[in-house]
């Protein structure tokens, strides 16, 4: 489940508290008073004996001996009784019509598995949603609902907060009370037996009263569900995640460099980045992020203007900005002239702008306003220190006036952040009223500024259109799979050297020439041939039991003649045989030494994370890859944009960009290789870990010098179909089709992907008439911007599908049908459009049949759509397909069409 029946949790018309009370008299009394005093307008009942609550009931709360004594069932049930009683009352309440329950606890409380399962079994038949056990409860200030045991009340606001820990909930409530921050909702998850963070992300993403979402969690039970929900939410509003648990993680037990590098917390970081989520490292930073994202819209850029009291404060703020990856804005000439008279005498430069200690509040406001008006400035930070000559509160008031409601111009539109370095309590009332973030130090404020920038960059990355892959990239998946499956049949956990070469070759990954020798004499014979084209040879021991050759002295370099090769091989075999007598020796590999004046060594790897599945690693290569720590991680599947972004997160990327007389490396070839390794992870789940290390790269391309591949039978991951280990659904190639239309022509149909943006835009601009566009979008469409197109081609295949029909020869799009599932994955809304000149040839019918088949296979029960009543052609096709048609209750010009779907056939 996801958001189904959460309406009863956040907007109940009535609630009941059901005992017998095991919380204790004080917690129950707190709960009763909090519900009573919150202004909740619905009926509130206490179920159980009067002795349970130890006194008179607060005003507005009635008493009942049993649930059945209530005139109507409550929408929301608060459970305060023992775990063994929960299943019975949940079953009774669910049958009566209750649709949500919270298993409350005043502190740490974990039910035994049998009690949890009994409660879930009781809830499931009636789709009753269960929060907890071990939950402090929820607050929904907009509904005047305070059904929680938190430390204080929550004020109304536009920030949603979801937390695994009750202690973190209490800390957040206290901070919010002190800082004037309000909430659209607060949820204490507890044990997460049913309702989890993914469900709540979906709920708050659709809640127009929520501007940003904060999440605290430790583990993720269903990563595919979580990432899908987080990605959907982050497209519309900031999502900030605080994760605890790093100190309790055990060392990673990977068998390759990639496996050892991909630590769980680093993988978690990569997963959140892929979803467009902003991660913070501690609770203080979460509060800073909350202060900022709940008050300011995200910004595009990292150029900050700073105005401060005193040179040292200004410099410290600038230093912190540089450390956080921001930039001091280069002010325009007009702005610099306007600010020059305000600058403290004797100083050059106007950003940071230093004011003297006697500067009146009006000077602060004038300086900040001038910076805000400059087009080269993305945001402004005012750092104000206390002074015996100027009232800091007056300065705060003057700054607040710049963004007071009703004020127009740049000062209102651009973010203004304020740091009042005055200690607690801060004179922030006017700033709070103007919704200006107020921080206690310049460091906090700068970090908050980078939160805004990071979120904007992550969202932009989510919507970026990647370049198309080369047309000749067509991996031989079947050959690679046969190699891997044959090795598993033999009971191997590592591919042999020649098998590694076959797999990489099947995916077009260039490798250095390698020849396997069974003996020193064979090695000498091979060396004679190879040295005709190479100056030097490298020799490597090959053993399935010794994957890290360098660690055991299994590599010999710079061999220049056959006799030297033979002697080196004999010595190597003897030494390894003595030091590792149990190791199985497959032979010796000879390779030409790759020497390029400007080549760099990089590392590309594939690891397996217990939570998120396959992970791609990239970084500086060589034997010291784990020690250097210059490696970045990303979740597959990758496209070229994501691969290039992965490269950019490493220090070695600066070397690859070239400098002085060193030419720029072929970054496209690196990115393409990363995409190929990503595709291996998608296609062959039996490949668990892989190192391509080192891989040489220069201006002419890449070449793998060594590689190892670990294999195992794929494990089943929660929330994923079949043997797929991917936390993010890959391109569903299995839905590619070749369809034949009424006129006999064939069309190629496949799922839409981000690379289709350009041809999708041409389809709209050149092949669909303005009238057909109006009928599709219910309004004239004059511009097909990147943001508009991104919503159509950037699909989360876990939630949406779009099929594009194309000309097999030209690739021109002929028509598109799409289906977007609701968060419960029960109902999907369809839309379809075809080229205006292709009506009547059966293309629309074929695409509708295909999307109906897809809905049935994906478990969607009902397809719905809205059609303008004047679009009689579409309505006729819907009726022929079995859709029911009825007028819309919201708009008389629109008809609603509905089709039940079942078992791959049109129901009814």
N, C-alpha and C positions, 0 to 999 in steps of 0.2 A: 504494500500500500504506500501511498504518499500523502496527498492533502485531503483524501476523502474523510469527511466527517470532522475535520479540524475546526470547522465553523462552530461546532458545539464546545470546543475547547476554548476558543478565543472570544466568541460572541454568544454565550449561552443565554437563553431566556430564563432559565431557572437552574439552581444547583442544590445539591444535597450533600451533607457531610455524614458519612456512614461509619459507625464504630463496630464493635465496642472499642473505646479509645485505648490505644496502646502508646500514644505519644507522650502522655503525661498531662497533668492538669494545666500547667503553664503554657505549653505549646498549643493545646486545643483552645484555651482561652484567647491566646494571641490570634489564632486563626479566625475565631468567631468575631472578635472585635475588628480585625482587619477587613473581613468581608462586610461587616455591618457598616463600618465607617467609610468604606470606599465609594458609597453612593450607588452601588449596584441596584438596578431598578427591578430585577426579577425576583421571583420567590426564592427564599433561602430556607432550607429545612435541616434540622439536626435529627438524624436517625439513631435511636438507641436509648438506653435508660437514662433518666434525668441525672443520676449520680455521676454519669460519665463526665459532665462538664463542671461539676462542683459549684453550682450557683445559678443565679438568674441568667437567662439568656439575654444577649444584647438586643437592642431594639431592631425589629424587622426580621428576626429569625424565629421560626416556629419549631415546635418539637413534635416528633412522630415516633411511635414505638417501632414501626417497621416500614420498609420501603413501600409495601402495598397499601399503607394507610394514606399515602399522599394522593391528592385528587388527580394529579397528572404526573407522569414520570419526569424526573429532572433531566435537562439536557446534559449537565455535567455532574459527575459523581466524584467526591473527594473521599478517598479511602483512608481511614485512620486506624483500622483494625489489624489484627494479626494476619500474616501471610496465608495461613491455612484456611482463613475464612474468605479470602478474596475471590476465589473462583465462584463460590456460591452466589455472592451478592452481585458479581459482574454478570453472571448468567441471568439472574433474575432481572437486573436493571436493563440489560440488553434486550431481553425478550419484551420488556415493557415499553421500550423506545429510547432509552438512554444511549447516547452515541459517543461519549467520551468519559474517561475516568483518569484520575491522578492518584497513584499510590504514594502518599505523602510520608515524609520523614523529616524530623528536626535535625538529624545529623546523618552520619554514614550508616547506611542500611542496605544490606544485600540479601535478597531472598535466595533460598535454596533453589536449584534448578527445577525440582519437581513442582514447587509452588508457582514458579514463573510459567512453566509449561501449562499447568492447570489453568492459570489465569488467562493465558493466550488462547487456549482451547475453548474457554468459556466465552471469550470476547469475539472470536472469529465468526461464528454463525450469523451474528447480528451486525458485523462490521463496526463493533465498538472499538474505539481507539484508546490505547493505554499509554500513559506517560509515567515513567518510573519502572519499578519501585526505586526508593531512595531519592525521590525528587523533593525539592523544597516547594515546588508548585510553580504557578505562573502569575504574571501580572500583565493585564491588558488595559492600560489606563484609558484608552479610547472607549472601551466598553465599561469603564468604571468597575473593572474586575480586579480584585487583589486576593487571589486564592493561593497564598504562599506563606511560608514561614521565614521569610528573609528578614534581614536586620532592620530595614526601614521601608517606607513606601517608595514607589516609583512615580515620578511626575510624568504627565503626558509629554510626548515629544515624537521625533521621527527616527529614532535609533532603535533597531531590534537587537536583542542580545540573547544568544543561545549558549549555554554552558553545561559541560559535563559535571563540573564540581560545584557543590553548594557553597563552599568557601569562596570560590571565585565570584559566585553570584553575590554573596554578601559584601565582598570587597568592592565590587562594581556599584552596588546600590549605595554604599557609603560615599564612594568617590563622586557619583552622580549627584547626590544630595549636596555635597560641598561645592560642586562646580556648576550647579544649575542645569544639569543635562537631563533631558526627558526621554522617554521611551515609547515606542509604539507597541512593544511587547518584550517581556523577559520570560525565558523558559529555562528551568532547571531540569536537565535531562535525566539525571539519576542513572539507572542501570540500562536504559535504552532497549528494553525488551520489544517494544513495538515502535513508537514514535521516536525517530532519530533526527540527527542534524540535517540529513538530506531532505526529509519531509518538511522540516521547518524552513529550510532555505527556499524550497518551492513555495511555501505559504507566504513568506515575507517578500519574495521576489514579485509576487502578484499583488501585494498589499500597497495601494497607492499612498497610504499614510507613512510608509517606511521609506526613508531616504538612504539608509546604509545599514548593513548587517554586520554585527560582531559575533564571532564564534570562538568558543574555547572548547578544545577537545584533546583527547589523548590518543585514541586509536580509531580506525575506521573499519567497520565490519564489512561494508559493501562498497568498495572503492569505485566501481563503475557507476553506481547510483549516486554516490557523493559527488564525484567529479562532474557528472552530467548536471546535477542540480546546481553545483557551485558555478559552473560555466554559464548556465542559463541566467542565474541571478547576477553574476558579475557583468553581463552584457548590459544590464539596465541600471545597476546601482553598485556602489563600492561594497565589497565583501572583505572583511578583515579577519584573519584567523590567528589565534594564539594556540600553539600546541605545547603541551607539557609532556615529559617522559623521556627526553634525551638522556638524562643521567642514568636511567634504568635500562637503557638498551645494552644488550650484550654485543660483543664483537661479531662482526659479520663473518659467516663461515663460507664465503665464496672460495672457489677453487682456482679462479683466474685473477689477474690483476683487476679486471672489471668487477668481478664479484666481491673483491675485498674493498674496492674503492666506493662502491655503491652502498654506503651506510644508510640505514633506514631513515634517519632524519634528513639526510641530503636528498634522498629519493622523495620524501614527503615534500620538501622544498620545491623540487622539480615538478611534482604533481600539481601543487597549488599554483605555481607559475603558469603551467599549461592551461589551467582553468581561468586564468586572469584574476586570481585572488591575491590580495595583499597580505603577506605574512609578517607578523611582528614577533619579537623574541621574548618579551617579558610583559608583565601586567602593566608596568608603568608606560611602556611604549603603546600598549593597547589603549590605555586611557588617552595618551597623546593623539593617537589615530582617531579615537572616538571624538575628541574635542574638535578635530579638524574636519573629518569627513562628514560629520553630522551638521556642519555649519557652512561648508564651502563646497562648491561644485569642483570636480576634478579639473586640473589645468593641463594644457598642452605645452610643455616646455619646462626647462630647469633654470631659467634666467631670473635671478632674484635681485631686487633692489633692497638695500639695507640702510636704515637711518638709525643712529644710535647716540646715546649720551656718552661722550668720551671716546678717545681713540682706541683704548684697550678693548672696551666692549664691542666696538665696531669690528676690530681686527679678529677678536675671538669668534664672533658670528661668521665672518668671512672664512676663517680657518675651518670651522665646523661645516660650512657649506661645501668647501672643497673636499673634505673627508667623506661627505655623504654623496658625492658625485654631482653636486649642483654647480652652477656657474654664476659669477657676479655679472649682472646685466651690463652691457656696454651702452651707456646712455647716449641719446641723440644730442646734437649740439645745442638745440634749443633748450632741452631739459637741463643740460650742464650749465648753461648761462643763467637759467632761472634759479638753480640751486647754489651757484657759487657764492652769492651774498649771504646765504644761510650757513655756510660752512664755517667751522671754527677757524679763526685766523691762523695763517702759517701752514695750512695743510693743502696739499695738492690732490686732485682727483675728487670725484663726487659720488663714487660708489665703492665702498660704504661711505655714506655721508656722516661726518662727525659733527654733532652739535655740542656746544659747551654747556656746562652745568647750570648756567643761568638762562638757558633757552626757554622762553615762555611756551605754554601749550600751543599757541597759535603757530609758532614756528615749526613744531613737530608736524602739525596737521598740514601746513603748507608744503613742507618737504615731502611728506608721504603722498599728498595729492599730486604733486608734480611727477613723482616717479610712477604713480599709477596711470597717469595719462600718457606715458611714453610707450610707444608701440614695441620697443625692444625689451620691455619688462613684462614678465609673466605673473609676478606677484611681488608684494612688498612686505618686508619685516621691519617693524619699529621696535627697537630695544630701548626700554625706558628704565633708568636707574633712579633711585630716590635721591633727592637733593634737599638740603635745608632751605633752599631759596625758592623752590618750585613745588607745588602740591602735585604729587604723582597722580592723584585722583583726577585733578583738572586736566592733566595731559591725557589720561585715559579717556576722559569725556570728549576732549577735542578730537582724538583719533576716531572715537565711536561715531562722531557726527559725520565723518566722511562716508560712512556706509549706512546711515540712518535710513529707515524706510521712506520712500518717496524721493530720495536723492537720485539724480540721473547722472549719466556720464561714466567714464572709465573708472572713477573712484568707486562706483557702485558695482560695476561688473567684474572687476578684477579682485582676486583674493588679497586681503590685508590680514596679516598675522601680527600679534602683539606679544612681546615678552616683557612682563613687569617684574623686574628683578628686585622685588621689595620684601620678599618673605611673606608668610601667611599672617593674616588673611589679605588677599589681593583686592584692591579697589576695582572690581571688575563688573559692577552692576551695569554700567552703561554699555560696556563691550558685549556683555551677555545679551542685552536688549537688542543690540545691532547685529547679533549673531556673528561676532568677530571672535575667532579662536584666541584665547588668552592663556599664555604659558608662563611658568615661573622662571624660565631661563631661556637664553638665546639658543642653547643646544637643543632643548625640547622643541622650540619653534622651528628650527631648521630641519630637524628630523620630521616634524609634521609636514613641512613643505615638501620634503622628498616623498612622503607617503602619497600626497596628491599627485606628484609627477609620476611615480611608479605605477599608480593605478591607471592613470591615463595612458601610459606607455603599454601596459599589459593589455588594456582594452583595444588599443590600436593594433597590437600584435595579433590579437584574436581575429581582427577583421581584415588583416592584410591579405591581399591576393597573391598567392605564390606563383612563380613562373612555371610553365609547363615542363614536365619531364621530357627528356629526349624521346623522339618517336621510336628509336631503335632499342629502348630499354624494355625488353620483354624476357624476363628471367625464365629459365628452364626449371620450373618448380618441381616437376615430376622427377627429373633426374636427381636433383638435390635431395628430395624426400626419400627416394629409393636408397641413396647412399646412407642416410642417417638411420633409416629403419633397418637396413641390413646390419649395421654396426650394433644396434640395440638387440637384434636377434642373436648376435654372437655374445651378448652379455657385456659389451664394452661400455665404458662411461666416457671415453675420449675417442674422437675420430682419429684415424691414422693420418699420417702426413699427406698421402696421396688423396685421401678422402676429403681432407680440408681443402685441398686444391680444387677438387671436383665441385664442391659446394660453392666456393667463392667464384669459380669460373662460371658456374650456372647463373650467377647474378652479375656477371660482367665486371667483377672486381679484378683489376690488373695485378698480377703477381710476378715477382722475380722468377727467372728460370730456376728450377730445382730438379736435381737428379738424385735418385736413391741408390746407394751402393750397399751391397750386402757384406763386403769384406774390404780390407785395405787394398787388395790387389784390384778389385773392381773400382774402387775410388781412384786409383792411379790411372786406370784406363779411361775413365770418364773425364778426369782432369786434362788429359792430353787433348781431347776434343774441345772441352770448354775453354781452355786457355788460348785457343786459336782466336777467340772473340773477346776474351776478358783478360785484364792485366793481373787481377788477383781473385782468389776464391775464398769463400767462407765455408767452414765445415761445422755441422751441427749434429749432435747425437739425437737419435729418434727413439723415444720410449714412451709408451702410454702411461708409464708409472713416474715419468720425470717431465712433467709439462713445462717447468721453468728451467730451461736448459742452462741459462747463465748462472743460476744459483748453485748448480752442481759442477760448474766448470765444463759444461758440455758444448762450448762454442770456441772455435779456433779461427782466427782471422788472418788475412794477408798471406795466404799460401800462393806461391808463384810458380811452382813446377811440380810435375807428377811425383817425383821422388819425395819431395817435401810433403805432399799430400798423403802418400802411402805411409810414411813414417808417423805423421801426425795422427792418422786414423788408427794405426796400431797402438800408439801411446794412449789415445783417447779411449779406445775400447778397453784396454787393460786397466786404466785408472778408474773408469766408471764401474767396471766389473768388480774391482776391489772395494770401492767405496759404497757401492749400492748392489750387493750381490743378488738381492731379490728382484731387482728391476728387470723387466723384459726389454731386451734391446731389439728393435725392429731393423736397425741399420744406421747408415750415415747419409746425411744429405749434403750435397755440394751446391753452392750457389755462387754466381759471379758477384763480386763486391760492387755495390752501386755507389759510385762516387760522382757527385755533382758539386760544382763549386759553391752553389747557393742553395743546396737542398737542406731541408729541415726534417727532423724526425717527429712524427705525430703518433698518437695512439687513438684507436677506435675500438670500442668494446661493447659487449652486450652482457648484461647481468640479469639476475632474477631476484626480484624483491618479494618477500612473503606476502606483502599487502597489495602492491600495485602491479606485480608481474614483471614483464620485461622492461629493462631500462637501458637506454643508449648512453654510452660514455664517450667523451672526446677530450683530448688534452695533449700536453707535451709528452712525446714518446721516449722510449729507451728503457733501459733496465731500472732506472730510478723513478719510474712513473708513480709508484705509490709514495715515495719519499718526497718528491717535488710537490705533490698535491695540486698540480695545475690541471684539474680535470673538472669538466662541467657535465651535468646529467640532464636527460630529457626522456619523457615517455614516448614510445612509439604509438601510433604511426607518425612519421615525420614527412613533411613536404620540404621543398627547397628553402622556403622562408624560415621554417622552424629550424632546419639544419644550419642555416647561416647564423641565426640568432644563437644557437648552441655554440658555434665556433667563437662568436664574439664575446662570450662570457669567460674566455680563458686568457691568460697572460700571453700564451704563445701566439694568439691571434695578432698581437701587435707586431711580432716578428714576421709573421706570414704576410702582413700588409706591405712589407718591404721598407727599406730605409737606405739612405746614402746610395751606394752603387748596387745594393742588393735588390733584385727585381721582386715584384709582388708575386707571391705564390699563386697557383691556380686554385683559388678558393672555391670556385664552382665545382671543380673536380672533387674537392674534399666534401662539399655539401652533398654532391650526388652519391658519393660512396656512403655517407651517413644514411641517406635515403635507402640505398640498397641494403644496408645492414638492418635498417628498420623493417624493410620488406621481408627479410629473412625471418625476423621475429614474428611477423604476422603470419607467414606461410608455413613455418616449420616450428610448432610449439615444442618439439622434442629437443631443439637446440636451446640449452639452458644458459650457457655462458660462452663468451667468445672474446678472445684478444686478437686484434690485428696490431702487432707491436714488434718492431717499429714499422711504420709506413713512411716512406720517403716522399716528400713533396717539394716541387719547385715550380717555376713558371710554366713548365710544359706538362704538368700532370702529377699523378700519384702512382705509387707502386708499392704493394705490400711485400715486405721483406721476411716476415715471419707471422704465423698465425696458429692459434690453438682453439679447439672447439670442444666443449663439454656437453654431453647429451644425457637425457633421462626421459623416461615416460612422463608425459605432461600430467600435472596434478589438476584437480578441479578447484577453481577459485569461486568464492561466494559471488552470486549475482551474475555469473558468466555462463553462457551456453556452451555445451560440449567441452572440448579441450582448450578453448581459447584462454590464454593467460593475460590478455590485454585488458587494462583498466579503461581504455578509450576504444570504442568500437572503430575498427578500420573501415576503409572503403569496401562496401559489400559487393564484391565482384560477382558473387553468385546470382545477382539480380540483373546482370547484363543479358540482353535478349536480341534476337534478330526477328522482327515482326514483318508479316506480309499484309499489306493493305488491300482494300477492295479492288483497286486498279492494278493489282499485281506487283507494285513496287515494294521493295524491301527497305525497311528502316532499321537503324541500329538504336537500341534503347539501353540506357544505363543510368545509374544513380548520378545525380549532379555532384560535382566536387568543386573546391575553391578555384581550381585552375580554369573553370568554365566561365569566369566572370566576363572576359572580353567577348566571347562569342555569344553569351547570354545577352549582353548589352546590344550587340549588333542585331540579334533576333528582335528585341523590342524596338530598336530605332529604325530598322529597315524592313522588317517583315510583318509587323503587326500594325494595323491601322489605328489612328487615334480613337475611333469609336470602339474597337475591340478592347483597347486598353482601358477605356472608361468602363465598359461592361465588366472587365476583370477586376479592376481596383475600385470601382464605384465612384470614381472621380477622374477628371483629366490628369494625365501624367505628362509633364513637360520635360523633366530632367531625370536622368538615370545616373545619379551620383554614385560614388564608390560606397558610401554608407548604405544607400538604398539597395545596391546590388549585393553587398556583403550579406545582408539579411536573407537573400534568396539562395546564395551559393555556399555560405558557411554553415553547414548542417551538422548538428549533433545527431548521428544516426541512431542513437538510443531514444530520441524523441521525435525525429522528423525524417521524412524521406521525400525526395523529389526525383522523378525520372524524366530525363530529356531524350526525346527522339531526334536522331540526327541522320543526315544524308551519309550513307556509308562511304562515299567517295570524297566529298568536300568537307565533311564534319559540320556543315551548317545545321543549326538547331531548327527543327521543324515544329516542335511543340513540347510543352512541359506540363506535367501533372505533379502535384505535391500533396502531402498529407502530414499534418502536424498533430501529434497526440497530446491530449491533456496530461497534466502531471500524474493522474491515476492510471494512465495508459489504458483507458477503457473506451474513450471516444476520440476520434480523429476528425479534424476539419480539413476538407479537401479544397483544392483550387486547380483549375486547368485553363490553358490557353494554347492555341495553335496558330500557325501562320495564317493570316487572313486569306491568302490565296489557296489554302489547302482544306477548306471546309467541304464536307461531303464525300471525302475519300476514305472515311473510316478511321482516321488517325485519332480523333478524340475518343471514339468508342474503344479502340485498342488500348489507349493509355488508361482510360477509366477501368477497364477490365483488369489491367495490370495492377493498378493501385488497390483495387478491391482484393485481388489475390494476396498482395503484400500485407494488407491490413489483417486478413485472416491468419496468415502465417505468423504475424507479429503479435497476435493475441488481442488485437483491437476489436471490441465488440460492436461498435457503431460508428458509421461514417456520417458526418453531417456537413452541411455547407449552406451558404447564403447566396442567393441568385437574384439579381434584379428581375422583377416580373416582366419587364420589357424584353428580357433575354429569352425569348420563346424557344429558340433552338436548343439552348442548354437545358431548359426545363423539360422539353420533350425527350431529350436523351436521358435525363435522370429518371423520368417516369418509365422509359423503356428498360432501364437497368434495374428497376424495382424500387427506386426511391419513393417514399411518400412525400407529398408536397403540401405545405400549409402556410398561411400568411404569417409573417413575423409579427410578434406582439409589440415590437419596438418601432417598426417602420413599415408603413403600409405599402411602400414601393418595393419591399424585399420579400421574397419567398424563402422559407426554410425547407431544406430537403434533407431527408434522413433515410439511412439504409442500415438495417441490422445485418451483421456479418457473422458467419459461423462456419467453421471447419473447411475454409477455403472455398465455400460456395456462397452465393447470394441467398440469404435467408428469406423465407416467405415467398 
